[in-house]
Amino acid sequence: MNAVDFLEIMALVILFGLIFTKLSRIIKLPDVVMFIFAGFLLGPFCLNLVNIDKHPLAYELILTFGAAYILYDGGREIDFKVLRKVKWSVISLSTVGVIVSAFITGFFASKIFKMDFIYALLLGSVIASTDPSVLVPLFKNLNVDDKLKQTIISESAFNDAAGAIATFAVLNIITKGTFSLAQSIFDLIKTSIGGILIGAIVGYVASLLIAHEKYACFEEHPAEISIVAVAGAYVIATKLGVSGFMAVFVIGMVCGNKKMFGLFIPEQYYVTQTRFKEVMTLILRMMIFILLGTHINFPLLLRYWKESLFVVTALIFIARPISVFVSIIFDRKAEWTFKEIIYLMWVRETGVIPAALSGMLLTMKVPHADIISAVTFATIILTLTLQASSAKILAKLLKIDRPSMSN
């Protein structure tokens, strides 16, 4: 890819992103749904102005850094005091919840598509995780209780690792005929703890450099340091074989709670960083979901639309409620109310990571990869359209929303 091609893609994506952001406000749909539609218009199945398959490195760069920075932004929304109260629910939702969801969805997929259960389980594993790049911005605009908000955001950050490990574990059974429960558990623990340690170290060092009374040599550059910290931590974690996404989320948590360590950023620099972060996050979300939209194979979706609809329905109305119930029922410390549990059962948007996993399976020519891809994109479209757009309405119906500050 040359510089002109890359600039052309950047300009088209951001221009269409701005246009469809305006349209989303007019027709009251989540902007990510409109971004996906914009991507379809730009992509090879419609106008063919953007074909990212010809430039896989650029797509991987945008997807990786975009998801990492949005996760960092989500981490900044987490309050350690709140997280301590719900930590067992978050851990269980991110591990047990993913496994339960994968098995239940896989069971229904095997019956609906009449495929071997192992391939149906692979499908269930791919779409089992939720998407922080959707949920972080969504909950910034929702006035629900911090306990509920931070549980959903934290789950979406932590369950990506579990979803990916489950997918690769099932893939090993298919390709090599082997499975080790002990190895899978070890991989999950290593990936998670390694990412947490790297994120904690990098996050604390970054906070010192911008907010310490003595060591803040980059006090006036908090936005720039955040980019270095996110990119650097992701690279270090990936090279060490642990979760880069976990690392950047923890950086956000540390930076968002820096006052606990006696660290403060002067007001003028804090305002500059906040504005920069908001613009950067919006642009990255545009790019991620518009480019994701260019990948949607609508002929494939149309071929399997009926079966995909049944599988997604089972995921939303059966697998998710059961996985949430099993995951949080024994966490007495969290003190979940019935209304909060209902809300947790409903909110579970699918996005970037499942799309990347399904794309990988297509590249590897795994049997039934076309079906997995169709169901994955159907899940993305339906969960974003149905669940993300109704999250605010449901909060009001359940009376768990709080009055906005302006009131």
C-alpha positions, -999 to +999 in steps of 0.1 A: +000+000+000+014+034-009+008+067+010-018+080-015-039+048-012-038+050+026-047+087+026-076+080+002-090+054+025-086+076+056-104+106+039-133+084+026-138+066+059-138+098+080-160+117+055-186+089+054-182+085+092-192+121+098-221+119+073-235+088+089-229+101+124-254+129+115-278+104+100-277+082+132-288+112+152-317+119+128-330+083+126-321+074+163-299+044+155-266+037+172-238+053+152-219+020+149-248+005+130-247+033+106-209+030+103-213-006+093-239+004+066-215+031+054-188+005+051-210-017+030-217+012+007-179+019+004-169-018+001-165-042-028-201-054-027-215-019-035-195+012-046-161-006-044-143+026-033-126+008-004-113-028-006-092-034+024-086-070+014-060-056-009-043-038+020-044-063+050-016-046+069-035-012+070-066-030+081-048-049+109-031-017+121-064+003+123-082-026+139-055-033+165-047+002+176-083+013+174-095-015+197-066-010+220-071+028+224-109+023+229-102-003+256-078+022+273-105+048+272-129+022+287-105+014+315-105+051+325-142+048+333-135+021+359-135+031+396-114+007+417-138+011+446-168+000+425-148-028+408-138-044+441-175-049+449-182-067+416-149-083+408-161-119+412-191-113+389-167-098+363-143-127+365-171-152+363-189-135+334-156-132+315-147-169+319-176-192+330-201-169+311-181-172+279-179-210+281-216-215+290-226-191+262-204-209+237-218-244+245-255-233+245-251-214+213-232-243+198-259-267+207-286-247+189-263-241+159-256-278+156-294-285+154-302-255+132-274-260+106-273-298+111-235-297+115-211-317+138-212-303+173-175-295+173-179-270+144-210-256+161-190-252+193-164-233+173-191-210+161-204-205+196-168-197+208-163-171+181-194-151+190-193-156+228-174-124+237-188-089+239-174-057+224-158-029+244-156-006+213-194-005+213-201-007+250-176+019+263-191+048+242-226+035+248-223+036+285-207+070+286-241+083+274-262+062+298-270+073+333-271+039+350-256+029+383-218+027+383-218-009+396-239-020+365-220+002+341-185-009+352-194-046+353-206-045+317-175-025+305-151-047+325-167-079+312-163-067+277-126-060+282-118-092+300-139-117+280-120-111+247-091-132+260-115-160+271-133-160+238-101-161+218-086-190+239-119-210+237-119-205+199-083-217+196-089-246+220-118-259+198-097-252+166-069-274+181-094-303+185-106-299+149-071-296+133-050-317+157-075-338+175-061-328+209-074-308+238-059-300+272-081-285+298-051-278+321-033-261+292-063-240+283-067-228+319-030-221+321-031-201+289-061-180+302-044-173+335-010-165+319-026-143+292-047-124+318-023-120+346+006-112+322-015-085+306-026-071+340+010-069+352+023-051+321-007-027+321-002-019+358+035-012+353+032+009+321+001+027+335+019+037+367+050+048+349+029+069+324+010+084+353+043+094+371+055+111+339+025+133+336+011+137+371+039+133+398+050+164+416+087+155+411+089+132+381+062+148+358+087+157+330+059+154+304+032+171+324+020+192+294+018+161+271-007+137+287-024+129+254+008+120+237+020+099+266-013+080+265-006+070+228+029+059+237+017+039+267-011+021+247+010+012+217+040+003+239+021-019+263+003-037+235+036-044+217+054-056+249+024-078+259+021-094+224+058-101+222+057-118+256+027-139+245+001-123+269-030-102+263-023-068+248-059-058+251-059-067+288-027-046+293-042-015+277-074-018+296-054-019+329-034+011+318-067+030+315-078+018+349-045+030+365-046+063+347-083+068+355-076+062+393-043+081+396-057+102+425-055+070+446-017+072+442-016+109+450-011+119+414-028+149+398-028+165+363-032+203+362-067+213+350-056+229+317-037+198+306-065+175+318-091+194+296-068+191+266-063+154+271-100+148+275-109+166+243-081+148+224-093+115+237-129+121+227-119+131+191-095+102+188-120+076+200-147+088+176-123+087+146-111+052+156-147+039+160-156+053+126-126+036+110-131+002+128-167-002+120-167+013+085-139-010+076-157-039+093-187-030+071-166-034+040-160-070+050-196-080+053-205-105+026-242-099+021-246-126-005-233-150+022-256-135+048-286-138+024-278-175+018-279-183+055-301-155+068-329-177+082-307-201+101-284-172+113-315-154+127-325-185+147-289-189+161-287-152+171-321-154+187-309-184+208-278-164+218-298-134+229-327-150+246-314-183+259-275-184+260-269-149+274-296-150+302-284-185+313-247-175+312-254-143+333-275-162+358-249-189+363-221-164+365-235-140+391-259-160+412-234-168+439-218-134+441-236-121+473-212-092+478-223-076+445-259-074+458-275-077+424-312-067+422-336-085+399-338-055+376-300-052+373-298-089+364-324-085+337-304-056+323-271-076+324-289-104+305-300-081+277-268-060+271-242-080+251-232-064+218-209-083+194-182-066+174-146-064+164-129-095+180-155-120+168-153-105+133-115-109+134-118-145+146-143-154+119-121-138+093-092-159+105-112-191+101-121-181+065-085-175+057-075-209+072-103-226+051-118-243+082-148-264+073-181-245+078-161-212+080-186-196+056-215-204+080-195-191+110-188-159+091-224-154+082-236-160+117-209-137+131-219-108+110-256-115+116-249-114+153-230-081+150-258-064+130-287-077+151-271-071+185-260-036+176-294-028+160-316-044+186-297-044+219-275-013+217-304+009+204-327-003+232-302-002+261-313+033+271-350+025+268-347-006+288-329+013+316-358+037+318-384+009+317-366-009+346-362+024+364-325+019+369-314+050+350-304+080+370-313+117+363-287+135+342-265+161+359-284+188+339-316+179+357 
